[in-house]
Amino acid sequence: MKILIVGFLILILASLGSALYFLFQDKGRSTRTVRALTLRVGLSMALFLLLMLAHFTGLLTLRGSGV
């Protein structure tokens, strides 16, 4: 599960980096930046839903919260 989470985070950062690259490369003449940022938002939402699902099914537990 931890490898999957780290994989999602790497994909999110890669999408953010590609959006920055496209922003400087295309100078606003293309939609590649918007598509890369849309992909980043979609990946972030998928990661959030995955974390919620893993928490509710017991695959992830909170540690050190004192609760």
trRosetta pair geometry for C-beta under 8 A, 3 or more apart (Angstrom, degrees):
i j d omega theta_ij theta_ji phi_ij phi_ji
1 4 5.6 -53 -154 33 35 114
1 5 6.6 34 150 -18 66 104
1 54 6.2 121 -154 -138 134 143
1 59 5.6 158 -90 158 155 118
1 60 6.7 -156 145 -65 149 92
2 5 5.6 -52 -150 35 36 112
2 6 6.3 34 153 -15 68 106
3 6 5.8 -54 -145 41 32 109
3 7 6.1 39 151 -24 64 107
4 7 5.5 -53 -147 35 29 116
4 8 6.6 33 153 -20 62 101
4 50 7.3 -129 133 167 122 147
5 8 5.8 -51 -152 32 32 111
5 9 6.5 30 151 -17 64 105
5 47 7.0 96 -136 -151 68 105
5 50 7.6 -173 -91 109 77 128
5 51 7.3 72 -110 -81 114 96
6 9 5.6 -53 -148 37 35 112
6 10 6.4 37 152 -20 66 104
7 10 5.7 -53 -148 35 31 111
7 11 6.4 31 153 -17 64 106
8 11 5.7 -57 -150 38 32 111
8 12 6.3 34 152 -22 66 105
8 43 6.2 170 -164 177 86 100
8 46 7.1 -149 -136 95 127 99
8 47 4.3 141 154 -93 149 114
8 50 7.2 -172 -58 45 160 150
9 12 5.6 -50 -146 34 33 113
9 13 6.4 30 156 -15 65 105
9 47 7.4 95 -61 -123 63 155
10 13 5.9 -55 -147 40 31 108
10 14 6.2 32 153 -20 65 107
11 14 5.6 -54 -143 37 31 112
11 15 6.3 32 156 -19 64 105
11 43 5.5 -147 111 -148 112 151
12 15 5.9 -55 -150 36 29 110
12 16 6.5 29 152 -17 63 107
12 40 5.6 90 -151 -146 70 81
12 43 4.9 -165 -84 108 82 130
12 44 5.9 87 -120 -69 130 80
12 47 7.1 -41 -50 -19 133 147
13 16 5.5 -53 -147 38 34 113
13 17 6.2 35 154 -19 66 106
14 17 5.6 -53 -146 38 31 112
14 18 6.3 30 155 -18 65 105
15 18 5.8 -53 -144 37 31 109
15 19 6.4 36 153 -22 63 103
15 36 5.3 173 -173 -175 77 81
15 37 7.6 145 150 -90 103 26
15 39 4.9 -142 -141 99 138 108
15 40 4.1 -180 111 -74 128 87
15 43 6.4 158 6 14 153 144
16 19 5.7 -51 -150 32 31 113
16 20 6.6 32 151 -17 63 103
16 36 7.7 151 -89 148 19 107
16 37 7.8 63 -108 -104 58 66
16 40 5.4 87 -63 -111 74 147
17 20 5.7 -53 -151 35 34 111
17 21 6.4 35 151 -19 66 105
18 21 5.4 -50 -146 37 37 115
18 22 6.2 36 155 -17 68 105
18 36 4.8 -149 98 -136 100 141
19 22 5.8 -54 -144 40 30 109
19 23 6.2 39 153 -28 63 105
19 33 5.1 86 -157 -151 76 68
19 36 3.7 -170 -74 102 83 125
19 37 4.9 87 -120 -56 149 79
19 40 6.7 -57 -24 -20 139 135
20 23 5.5 -49 -148 28 30 117
20 24 6.8 18 158 -7 62 104
21 24 6.3 -66 -155 42 29 100
21 25 5.8 20 156 -16 68 118
22 25 5.5 -59 -130 45 30 109
22 26 5.4 6 178 0 71 116
22 30 6.8 -102 -177 84 106 121
22 32 4.2 -135 -151 105 144 110
22 33 4.4 -169 103 -71 115 73
22 36 5.9 157 19 -1 141 142
23 26 7.1 -56 -123 44 13 91
23 28 7.8 30 -153 -59 62 62
23 33 4.8 84 -72 -109 74 137
24 27 7.4 12 -175 -67 27 63
26 29 5.2 -138 170 51 89 77
26 30 3.9 -90 -153 24 149 112
26 32 6.1 150 -34 39 152 113
26 33 6.7 -138 47 -27 131 105
30 33 7.1 114 89 -2 85 84
31 34 4.9 -49 -168 42 75 116
31 35 5.9 78 133 -25 85 99
32 35 5.6 -55 -146 38 34 112
32 36 6.3 35 156 -20 67 105
33 36 5.8 -56 -148 36 30 109
33 37 6.4 23 156 -13 65 108
34 37 5.9 -58 -146 41 30 107
34 38 6.1 34 154 -22 65 107
35 38 5.6 -53 -145 36 31 114
35 39 6.4 35 153 -21 63 103
36 39 5.6 -51 -151 34 32 114
36 40 6.6 35 149 -22 63 103
37 40 5.4 -47 -148 32 37 115
37 41 6.5 38 153 -18 66 101
38 41 5.8 -51 -149 35 33 110
38 42 6.4 34 151 -18 64 107
39 42 5.6 -56 -148 39 32 113
39 43 6.3 31 154 -18 66 106
40 43 5.8 -54 -146 38 30 109
40 44 6.3 32 154 -20 64 106
41 44 5.6 -53 -147 36 31 113
41 45 6.4 31 155 -17 64 105
42 45 5.8 -54 -147 37 30 109
42 46 6.3 30 154 -18 64 107
43 46 5.6 -54 -145 38 32 112
43 47 6.3 34 154 -20 65 104
44 47 5.7 -52 -148 35 31 111
44 48 6.4 32 153 -19 64 105
45 48 5.6 -52 -148 35 33 113
45 49 6.4 30 155 -15 65 106
46 49 5.8 -55 -147 40 31 109
46 50 6.2 35 152 -22 65 107
47 50 5.5 -54 -146 37 31 114
47 51 6.3 32 155 -19 65 104
48 51 5.8 -55 -149 36 30 110
48 52 6.4 29 153 -17 64 106
49 52 5.6 -52 -146 37 33 112
49 53 6.2 33 155 -18 66 107
50 53 5.8 -55 -145 39 29 111
50 54 6.2 28 156 -18 64 108
51 54 5.7 -54 -142 39 29 110
51 55 6.3 31 156 -21 63 106
51 60 6.8 -31 -154 33 68 162
52 55 5.8 -56 -149 35 29 111
52 56 6.4 19 158 -11 65 109
53 56 6.1 -60 -144 41 28 104
53 57 6.1 13 162 -7 65 113
54 57 6.2 -63 -139 46 27 101
54 59 4.1 -79 -159 69 84 115
54 60 4.3 59 129 -1 109 108
55 58 7.9 45 177 -64 26 21
55 59 7.6 -73 -57 55 23 74
55 60 5.0 -48 -81 72 62 104
55 61 7.7 129 -134 -91 68 32
55 62 7.8 37 -136 -39 110 88
58 61 7.0 10 -158 -67 58 93
62 65 4.6 2 147 -9 122 135
62 67 7.1 10 97 53 137 107
